[in-house]
Amino acid sequence: MHARNDAEAIADALSQRFSFPKMNVRLLLDDQATRETILREFLKYTTPGATTPDDRVLVFFAGHGHTVGGRRGEIGFLVPADGRSNDLSTLIRWDELTRNADLIPAKHVLFLMDACYGGLALTRTTIPPGSMRFLKDMLQRYSRQVLTAGKADEAVSDTGGTRVGHSIFTSHLLDGLEGAAAPGGNIITGHGLMAYVYEKVSSDTQSHQTPHFGFIDGDGDFIFDTSILSKIATPPSPDGETETDVFIKSPPFEAPQDSTEETTSDAIKRLISSPSEKIRLNDYIVKLLRSAISRLGQDKFPASGPVTNEEFASRLKAYEDAISDLTTAVVLLAHWASSDQVGLLERIFTRLADVDKGGGGTVLWLRLGWYPILLLMYAAGISALAANRFDTLRVALLAPAFPGESRASEGALPIVRPTIEALTDIVGAFKMLPDMERKYVPRSEHIYKKLQPVLEDELFLGRTYDSLFDQFEIMLALTFSDLRDEDPTKHVWGPPGRFAWKERGMSGDPVYSRFVGRTKALGETWKALPEGFFKGSSHRFAEVAEAYGSLLANVHWW
């Protein structure tokens, strides 16, 4: 009854409130919305030049849904204007849209469906309530998100909304788009809008439906109003202006999970908290480790091949995907492991160092094989510092590694040595990543953005993440310097990170000096020393820190 009103109102909101060009907003009303026309218009976005990766595509459908039971579960369909529920050939199968969305270059696609049906395969339902994400990071990450008005066994009302002439679902959807989904003038996101509509529709006294929402693929977010990007600096610039970013917050409540499948995080938390589950925890971590190793093989990452910006970014993402579950594991183990569980964390690092990274080929691809270990070092190290645990920080940086047959007879090296040595050779390659070509420390900046949502989900760090990241990078640099140079008064070097340009850049934020000052004041009571850092000596730490400080004093970032 009100489908036309709903579609027209959403189109007006996009063009008037969020400045979507009217020429890009395509309306199919009443008899125009046939199966053939809907698919044709949707597939236009797959043609070359129709969209770019930085574009956003929003699909709104108001009408009927239909669900059919199949051998592998429910299958959802949309009923177009010429569709008949008793003839599936006249309907649009839901996953026909989602599969074809893979062909659309735009990073962000959001489906808002004022209809009910089942068969949605969601990778995750919600971001933990109150979590923070960097705006630019969410824009750079791929996402396919969906919100439907109801589930397969529910009747979706076309009337009864809080707005005359609109359905319950679209009434609340329009409220959210007009600002209710982002109180206080915050940024309206796809996830925030979906969560708002879920809460409002499911609790509406006139409603007999429960919306269904989540991520079909990816972990980015649809941003409705991107005008704020023009107000965010894009440095480094000649005058020393540094990059700024803003946080977006997820809604302060959590929608119930539809899936009963236990996540990696849930499984580790359950097993790590029970002493009686020691063997099962061991087996679970070994399973994750075996899976990651199989995905890191040379058949997946050949040591030869052309070097392009696209190939570098693709490999980096493939490495990150391969260790996704291990990243969660090291974060939780570094934070929560009991003394007899810390060995599992060490096993992860030591075993990954054993993985064959190739003996000949393109230097960049050979060295990049150490990147997964570096990423896990950061994840575990930041988590350890958040819990003030230097025993697990020691594992993240000093776990024994036997990198290659040539060194096997020499005994183990602290894992930070071969990792940093390999990756230092290619540190400049990280400038090939999008938006990193003008960064002073592109590898550090990339990892900073990559790990923030992971650590936020598990540890709820908020704005302390920035400080913890700096502390870890300082420990990484000083620990490597200590191990590399027996006499730091003669020569010292460690990988400079974000802390280095903060200390010596135009912003003049002395994060390194503050860290060293606080640590020196602790003297022999500093908890890192009994764990073997700096040979257990506060005097040794002071020597290394002073020498490294002199190195920073001679670095200029402009």
VENJO-V828608 format. One record per helix or strand. SS is the DSSP state (A for helix, B for strand). FROM is the first residue (numbers start at 0). TO is the last residue. If there is no record, write none. Layout:
BEGIN
ss=SS from=FROM to=TO
ss=SS from=FROM to=TO
END
This chain:
BEGIN
ss=A from=2 to=16
ss=A from=21 to=23
ss=A from=29 to=31
ss=A from=34 to=45
ss=B from=55 to=61
ss=B from=63 to=69
ss=B from=72 to=78
ss=B from=83 to=83
ss=B from=86 to=86
ss=A from=87 to=89
ss=B from=91 to=92
ss=A from=93 to=100
ss=B from=107 to=115
ss=B from=123 to=123
ss=B from=131 to=133
ss=A from=134 to=139
ss=B from=142 to=149
ss=B from=159 to=159
ss=B from=166 to=166
ss=A from=167 to=176
ss=A from=179 to=184
ss=B from=188 to=188
ss=A from=189 to=202
ss=B from=211 to=217
ss=B from=222 to=222
ss=A from=226 to=230
ss=B from=246 to=248
ss=A from=263 to=271
ss=A from=274 to=294
ss=A from=308 to=321
ss=A from=323 to=335
ss=A from=341 to=353
ss=A from=362 to=367
ss=A from=370 to=385
ss=A from=389 to=397
ss=B from=399 to=400
ss=A from=404 to=407
ss=B from=412 to=413
ss=A from=414 to=423
ss=A from=426 to=431
ss=A from=441 to=458
ss=A from=463 to=483
ss=A from=497 to=503
ss=A from=510 to=524
ss=A from=528 to=530
ss=A from=532 to=535
ss=A from=537 to=552
END
